[in-house]
């Protein structure tokens, strides 16, 4: 019998034979599958299965969904970090399932997608900031495909993105202390690590006991930021005491579980009259409060995004 590990994507084997059921993305939040196709009998050689599969891939071509699928299967996409791939796939699902007239954007022929189409997407999508992210992914995918296939010129180029007001929420010491006292122990540890290490959620979650020595915490930052060796203070030493499993410092929340826990904490913020803040705002607080405003940023402009309080400077002599 053929080896299932060599099967093409979305092809399965049952007692009847090999069948292909194409994944079409998400529509209104639900996974959408295409019509199931019979490829070959169960005793067929893998070469025959692949030949039938590749015949089916010849259509429908030159749609937005086809372009995004090609990009997601390409080497450039596969070299992205796992979290970035997840974010891109969510953006692709949103693009494919965006309603356009009586159909979906994913089914639009590439020749029909113009700069005006992209502008309309940016204007009509419910979240302007999310729309920016979606079009950024589409722009990257289109540029990648443009170098490899005969397709129309990238319509995303030259289109102005929606305005994004830099976030300036600074969490005061009093607000921080009040909310961390109300948080469950697992979430409070996440808050302390994010603040003391000036770290993102994914960076906190990845911390392992092997990252902690007798004097320092090794922090590997994502998104191109510089990592660091953070000197252990008494407060940080308390925060890095292992409470997770398999040697991880913090509790192993799933993405959904963490979001739910954080939403519950935000409800508590409402009840005590504190303006809601995001978990990422704690990184900004840590950088704002740090004597050197260090957060691993290579660009001075990126550092400005995270410094959210006036800094003390010496007077001119």
N, C-alpha and C positions, 0 to 999 in steps of 0.2 A: 504493500500500500504506500502511496505517496506520502512524503514528509510534510505535515501541516505547516512547519516553520518556513517552508519555501513558498507558501501560497501567496498570491497577489493580495493586495489590500482589499478587505471587505469580501473576500472569497471564503466560503466554508465548504466542508465536505460532510455529506450525510449518506445514508444507505442508497439513495437514488443516484447521487453523483455530486459534481462540483457546481456550486451556485454562486453567483455574484449579486450582491445587493448594495448598490451605491449609496453612500452617505451624502445627503444633500444639504447638510447644515441644520440650523435651528430656525423654526418658524413659530413666532409668537411664544418663544421660550421652550418649545418642544422639539426634540430631535425629529428630523424628517428623513425618511429613507425612500429611495426610488424603487421602481419595479424590480423584482428579483428575476435574474436571468440564469437559465440553465447553460452551463459551459461544456461539460464533458462527463462521461460515465465515471464511476468511482475507480475503475481500473485503468483509466487513461494515463499516459505518461505526463509528467509535469510540463513538458514542452508543449503538449497539445493544450493544456489548461491555460498556459501563459499566452499562447497564440490566440485563443478565443477571447481571452481577457483584453489583449491589446487591440483586437478588432473592435471591441466595444468602446475602447477609449477614443476612437476616432470621431465620436459624436456624443453629445453635442459639443462642438468646439467653439472657441472664440466668444465665450460668454464670461461675465465677471466671475461666476462660480468656477468655471474651468481654469481661468487664470490664477485664482487664489489657490485652487487645488494643486496646480503645477508648482506654484511657489512653495507651498507647504511640504511638497514631496522633494524639493530640491536640496542640494547640499548646503547652500548658504543658510537656509532656514534651520536645518538640522544642527548647524554650528552655534546657533543661538543658545543662551542659557535656558534651562527647563522652564523657569518662571516666565521668561520673555516669550517662549513658545506658547505657553498657556495663555498669556495676555493677547498675543497675536491671534490665536485661534478663536478666542472670544470675540475679538474685533471682526474677524472674518465671518463668524456666525451672524453677527449683528448686521454686517454689510449684506450678506446673502438674503437675510430675512426681512430687510427693509422693504416696505410696500412701495411699489411704483405703479400707479394706476390700478389695474386689476391683477397685476403680477408682482414679482419680486425683483429686487435689484440684481440679485445673483443670476437671474435668468436673462438679463439684458445683454444684447449683442455688443461687443466692444466697440463696433463702429458707431453705435448709437450713444455712447457715453462721451459727452463733451465737457468743456469747462463749465458750462451752464448747469450740466447735470451734477457736477461735483459741488458747485455753489449751492444748488438747490438742496443737496444732501446736508451740507453744513448748516443751511438755514432752517431746515425742517426737522432735523433729528431732535428729539426731546431734550437731550443734554448737549449743549454746545461744546463743552470740553471733551466729552466722549466722542462726539462727531469729529473733532480734530484728531483724536487718536486713531479713529477708524480710517480717515482719509490718509493719514501718515502711513498706515500699514498698506493701504491700497496703492499708494504712490511707490512704496518700496517694491511691492510685488510686481507692479506694472513695469517699473524700470528694469527689474530682473528679467521679466519675460520678454521685454522689448529687445534685449540683447541676444535672445535665443530663438525667437519666433517672429514671423511676419505678422505683426499686429499694428493697429493704429498708434500714433504718437501718444505718449502719456498725457492724459487730460488734467492730471492733478498738478502738473508743473505750472507755476505762476498763479495759482489760485490762492487768495489770501485766506488764511485760517481765521476762525472766530477769535475775538479778543479774549485773552485770559488774564484776569486780574491776579497778580501775585498774592498768595495767601499771607496774611500778616498777623494771624492770631497768635498772641504770646500768652502762654499759660503761666500765671503768676505762681509764686511759691505757695501762697495760701490755698489757691485753687488746687494745685497739684497735691498738697498734703491732705486736703479734705477728701479728694476723690480716691487717692490711693488707699486711704484708711477705709473707704467704703467698698473697695474692690476685693474680690476673692483672692486668696493667697497666690494662686497660679497667675492671675492677671496682674496682680501687684508686682510680682517678680518681673514680668515682661515690661511693665512700666519703668521700673528702676533700671533695668538693663538698657532699655531704649534711651533713657535720659542720661545715665552715667557714661555710656559708651557712644552716645550720639549716633544711634544705630537704627536701621530700618527693621521692620517686622521680620522680614526673611533672614536678616543677619542675626537677629536675636534668636530666632528659631533654630538656626544652624549651629549655634554655639555648643561646643562639646567640651567635656572635661579635659580633653587633650589640649585645648586652647588655653588652659589656665596653668600657669607655673606658680612658683612661690612668690613671684614678684610682679608678674604681668598677665594681662589677658591679650591674646592674639586675636585681632578682629580682621576678618577678610571682608572687605566691602564689595558691593555689587555695583553695576552700572558705571564701571570705569573709574570709580573713586579709589583713592589710595587707602590701603589697609594700614594698620598701626599696631604698635605694642602699647597698650594702656597700662600705666602703673597702677597696681592694686592699692586702693585706699581702703580704710576700714569699711566704709559703706559699700564699695564695690565688692570687697571680699565676702560680705554677707549676701550680696545679690547673686553671686556666682556659685553659691552652694547648690549642688545637684539636687533637683527635684523631679527631673524627667526620667525617661527610661533609656536603656542602651547607652548610658554615658552622656546623654544630652543634658545640658544645664537646666533648661526650662521644660515645663509640661509640653507634651507633644499634641498641641491642638491641631485639628484638621482646619482647613481654611474656613469651612462653614461654621465650625464650632467657635472659632475665634471671633468671627464677625458677629455671631449671635451673642457671645459674651460681652463684646464691646458695645453692642447696641443696648444691652441691658444696663451697662454702666452709664451710657449716655442718658438713658431714662432717669437714672439717679441724679445725674447732673441737672436735668430739668427740674427735678423736685426740690433741689437745694438752691436753685436760682443761679446756677453757673452756666454760662454760655457753652454750648457743646464744643468740644475740641476733638480732633481726630487723633488716632494713635501716632500718626506721622508727625503731628505737632509736637510730640515729646522729643523727637530728634531735634527739631528746631529750637525747643527750649534748651536742650543740652548744649547746642552749639552757641546759642545766644548767651548762656551763662558761663561758658568756658572762657578762661582767661585769654586764650589765643583764638577763640571762635573756630577751633579746628573741627572739621567734619570729613576730612579726606577729599575735599573738592579740589580739582586741579585748576578750575576756572574761578577767578575773583567774582565774576557775575553770579555763578552758582552759590558761592558763599553768601552773597548778599540776599539770596532768596531765603536763607535759613537764619540770618541774624535779624531778630525781630524786636530788639530793644535798643535804645540809645546806648552807645558805648562811651565809657569814661576815657577821656584823653587829657594829657598834660597841657597846661597853658603855655603859650609862647614865652620863652625866657626874655 
